[in-house]
Amino acid sequence: MTKIMKSMTNVSWRQSLKTLALTAALSATMLTTQAQQRSLTPPTLTPLTSLKGIHPWWGARVAFFGDSLTDPRNNGSKKKYWNYLQEMIGITPYIYGVSGRQWNDIPRQAQALLSDHGRDFDAIVILMGTNDYNHGVKIGQWYDEKDTTVYAAVGQPKTLVKRRYRTMSYDAQTYRGRINIAMKMLKDSFTTKQIVLLTPIHRAIFDPNDKNVQPDERIHNSCGEYIDAYVSSVKEAGNVWSIPVIDLNAVSGLYPLINGTTYYHNPHDLLHPNDDGHIRLAKTLVWQLLSLPVL
């Protein structure tokens, strides 16, 4: 009995050593990554080399659609989140975002991608919606419904029954209609590609001149909607179209209504993140994208 107990003790001790070794290895990796992140300073970031071979987006060719937050010509920052993703995880960015554009511009951006690269790329990331809010685009609906008749059977002979039937709403004058139009084109044109939606981030005042004054998100727009409705619709689009959504509005930590110039351009532009803001967006995306495959 003593020998058996001694043998069991030895096995238990060896298992404990293995567990401690594994824990130490994981802790070392985490500490290395955390140390690298602490050393990240604009405008150049340290590549997160510990993620090479692990991160599914490492070295991916990614098309970015959107507005001024993606447009390299916007002067709110020297670099954009996709620049920093390029430095951190080695992506190759294809940029199609244009300042001031709304969701109805996504088909044009998609066509430009198709013309430039065909299908020789890996994924599409879309950050859009803040200008639809600013221009008072009505939210609209995802579906149009009508009556129809179909054969149906549940444990009994089939019979013709009356049911409601819905089809996608493609109303280009509404926000959800615009998203539907864009998603249909993307699904048709790039069926096998990974597409990721990003929700609009929080926004405060933007008043660069007397002819362009945009109140902060506490004020509803000209059609009576707050920014929340546009954020929520992008999240809903994930379920409608089976597309992953990263909720930057919630997880980025950017909130310009308090101490806005920490991460934003200047007191008159609390809409466009500065370099620190874009670095924060990039860091957030690195870890959020870790859970999504590049197909």
C-alpha positions in Angstrom: 0.0 0.0 0.0 2.9 2.4 0.9 4.5 1.7 -2.5 1.2 2.5 -4.3 0.7 5.7 -2.4 4.3 6.7 -3.1 3.8 6.0 -6.8 0.6 8.0 -6.9 2.4 10.9 -5.1 5.1 10.8 -7.7 2.6 10.9 -10.6 0.7 13.7 -8.9 4.0 15.6 -8.4 5.0 15.1 -12.1 1.6 16.4 -13.2 1.9 19.4 -10.9 5.3 20.2 -12.5 3.9 19.9 -16.0 1.0 22.3 -15.0 3.4 24.8 -13.5 5.6 24.7 -16.6 2.7 25.3 -18.9 1.4 28.1 -16.7 4.8 29.7 -16.7 5.1 29.5 -20.5 1.7 31.1 -20.9 2.5 33.8 -18.4 5.8 34.5 -20.1 4.0 34.9 -23.5 1.4 37.2 -21.9 4.0 39.3 -20.2 6.0 39.6 -23.4 3.0 40.8 -25.3 2.0 43.2 -22.5 5.5 44.6 -22.4 5.4 45.1 -26.2 2.1 46.9 -25.9 3.3 49.1 -23.2 6.2 50.1 -25.4 4.0 51.1 -28.3 4.4 54.7 -29.0 3.2 56.8 -32.0 3.9 57.0 -34.8 5.7 53.6 -35.0 4.5 50.4 -33.2 6.5 47.4 -32.2 5.3 44.4 -34.3 3.6 41.8 -32.1 5.9 39.0 -33.3 4.7 36.7 -30.5 1.4 36.5 -32.5 3.1 35.4 -35.8 1.8 32.0 -36.8 -1.0 32.3 -34.2 -3.0 35.4 -35.3 -5.3 34.3 -38.2 -5.0 37.8 -39.8 -1.2 37.9 -39.7 0.0 39.0 -43.1 -3.6 39.1 -44.6 -4.5 41.3 -47.5 -7.4 43.3 -46.2 -9.7 45.8 -48.0 -10.9 48.7 -45.8 -14.2 50.5 -46.8 -15.5 53.5 -45.0 -15.4 57.3 -44.6 -13.0 59.8 -43.1 -12.0 57.5 -40.3 -10.4 55.3 -42.9 -9.5 57.8 -45.6 -5.7 58.4 -45.5 -6.2 62.0 -46.6 -8.1 63.0 -43.5 -5.8 65.2 -41.4 -7.2 64.2 -38.0 -4.2 61.9 -37.6 -0.9 61.2 -39.3 -1.8 57.5 -39.6 -5.0 55.5 -39.4 -5.9 52.3 -37.6 -5.1 50.2 -40.6 -1.6 51.7 -40.8 -1.0 50.5 -37.2 -2.5 47.1 -38.0 0.0 46.9 -40.8 2.8 47.6 -38.4 1.5 45.3 -35.6 0.4 42.2 -37.5 1.8 42.7 -41.0 -1.5 43.1 -42.9 -1.4 44.5 -46.5 -4.2 47.2 -46.5 -6.2 48.1 -49.6 -7.9 51.4 -48.8 -11.1 52.6 -50.4 -12.6 54.8 -47.6 -13.5 58.4 -48.6 -14.2 61.3 -46.3 -17.9 62.2 -46.0 -19.2 59.0 -47.6 -22.3 57.1 -46.4 -23.4 53.5 -46.7 -24.7 54.1 -50.2 -21.0 54.5 -51.3 -20.1 50.9 -50.3 -21.1 49.4 -53.7 -18.8 51.9 -55.5 -15.9 51.1 -53.1 -16.6 47.4 -53.7 -16.5 47.8 -57.4 -13.2 49.7 -57.1 -11.8 46.8 -55.1 -13.0 44.3 -57.8 -11.4 46.4 -60.6 -8.1 46.7 -58.7 -7.6 43.2 -57.2 -10.4 41.0 -58.5 -10.8 38.4 -55.8 -7.1 38.2 -55.0 -7.4 39.4 -51.4 -8.4 37.8 -48.1 -11.0 40.0 -46.2 -13.0 43.2 -46.2 -13.5 45.4 -43.1 -16.2 48.1 -43.2 -16.4 51.1 -40.8 -19.3 53.3 -41.9 -22.4 55.0 -40.6 -21.5 58.2 -38.8 -22.2 60.3 -41.9 -25.6 58.6 -42.5 -26.4 59.8 -38.9 -25.2 63.3 -39.6 -27.2 63.6 -42.8 -30.4 62.4 -41.2 -30.8 59.2 -43.3 -34.0 57.5 -42.1 -33.4 54.1 -40.4 -36.0 52.2 -42.5 -36.6 48.5 -42.2 -34.7 45.3 -43.1 -37.6 43.5 -44.8 -40.7 44.2 -46.9 -43.6 41.9 -46.1 -46.6 40.6 -48.1 -49.2 37.8 -48.0 -48.5 34.6 -49.9 -49.7 31.0 -50.0 -47.4 28.0 -49.6 -47.8 24.2 -49.1 -46.9 23.2 -45.6 -47.2 20.0 -43.5 -46.4 19.2 -39.9 -47.4 15.6 -39.2 -50.3 15.6 -41.6 -50.9 15.7 -45.4 -49.6 18.9 -47.0 -52.1 21.7 -47.6 -52.1 25.1 -49.1 -51.9 27.7 -46.3 -51.7 31.5 -46.2 -48.5 32.9 -44.7 -46.6 36.2 -44.5 -43.6 36.4 -46.8 -40.7 38.8 -46.4 -38.0 40.0 -48.8 -35.0 42.2 -48.2 -35.8 45.9 -48.4 -33.5 47.6 -50.9 -34.7 51.2 -50.3 -31.6 53.3 -51.0 -33.2 56.2 -49.1 -33.0 54.4 -45.8 -30.0 53.2 -43.7 -31.0 49.6 -43.5 -31.9 49.6 -47.1 -28.5 50.9 -48.0 -26.8 48.2 -45.8 -28.9 45.5 -47.6 -27.9 46.8 -51.0 -24.2 46.8 -50.0 -24.4 43.4 -48.4 -26.1 41.8 -51.3 -23.5 43.1 -53.7 -20.6 41.9 -51.4 -22.2 38.5 -50.9 -22.7 38.1 -54.7 -19.3 39.4 -55.6 -17.1 38.0 -52.8 -19.1 34.9 -51.6 -16.1 33.2 -50.0 -14.4 36.2 -48.5 -14.5 37.2 -44.8 -16.4 40.4 -44.3 -16.3 42.2 -40.9 -18.5 45.1 -39.9 -17.4 47.7 -37.4 -19.9 49.9 -35.6 -19.6 53.7 -35.7 -17.6 55.0 -32.7 -18.8 57.7 -30.4 -18.7 61.3 -31.6 -18.7 64.8 -30.1 -18.7 68.2 -31.7 -17.2 68.8 -35.1 -17.3 72.5 -36.3 -14.4 73.3 -38.6 -16.2 76.2 -40.2 -19.6 78.0 -40.2 -20.8 75.8 -43.1 -20.0 72.5 -41.4 -21.3 72.3 -37.8 -22.1 68.8 -36.5 -23.5 68.6 -33.0 -22.4 65.9 -30.7 -24.2 62.6 -30.3 -26.4 63.8 -27.4 -28.4 65.7 -30.1 -30.7 63.8 -32.3 -30.3 64.3 -36.1 -32.7 65.9 -38.6 -34.9 62.8 -38.8 -35.1 62.5 -35.0 -32.7 59.7 -34.5 -29.7 59.4 -32.1 -26.4 57.8 -33.2 -27.5 54.7 -31.1 -30.0 53.7 -33.8 -27.3 53.6 -36.5 -24.9 51.6 -34.2 -27.7 49.1 -33.4 -28.5 48.7 -37.0 -25.0 47.7 -37.9 -25.1 45.1 -35.1 -28.4 43.8 -36.3 -27.0 43.5 -39.9 -24.6 40.9 -38.5 -27.6 38.6 -37.8 -29.5 39.6 -41.0 -26.6 38.8 -43.3 -24.5 36.4 -41.2 -21.5 38.7 -41.0 -19.4 39.1 -37.8 -19.6 42.5 -36.1 -17.0 44.2 -33.9 -18.7 46.7 -31.7 -16.1 49.5 -31.6 -18.7 51.8 -30.2 -18.6 49.7 -27.0 -15.2 48.1 -26.9 -12.8 50.7 -28.2 -12.9 52.9 -25.1 -13.1 56.1 -27.2 -15.5 58.5 -25.6 -14.9 62.1 -26.8 -17.7 63.6 -24.6 -15.2 63.5 -21.7 -11.6 64.7 -22.0 -12.1 64.4 -25.8 -8.7 65.7 -26.9 -7.0 62.8 -25.3 -7.8 60.7 -28.3 -9.3 63.2 -30.7 -7.9 65.8 -33.1 -8.6 69.1 -31.3 -11.5 70.8 -29.3 -13.3 71.7 -32.6 -12.9 68.2 -34.0 -14.0 65.6 -31.5 -15.1 63.4 -34.4 -11.8 62.2 -35.9 -9.4 60.3 -33.6 -5.8 61.5 -33.4 -2.8 59.1 -33.6 -3.3 57.9 -30.1 -7.0 57.3 -30.9 -6.2 55.3 -34.0 -3.6 53.3 -32.1 -6.2 52.4 -29.6 -8.6 51.3 -32.4 -5.8 49.2 -33.9 -5.0 47.5 -30.5 -8.7 46.8 -30.0 -9.0 45.3 -33.5 -5.9 43.1 -33.1 -7.5 41.2 -30.2 -11.0 41.2 -31.6 -9.9 39.8 -35.0 -8.0 37.1 -33.2 -11.4 35.3 -32.8 -12.3 35.5 -36.5 -10.9 33.4 -39.3 -9.6 34.7 -42.6 -11.4 32.4 -45.1 
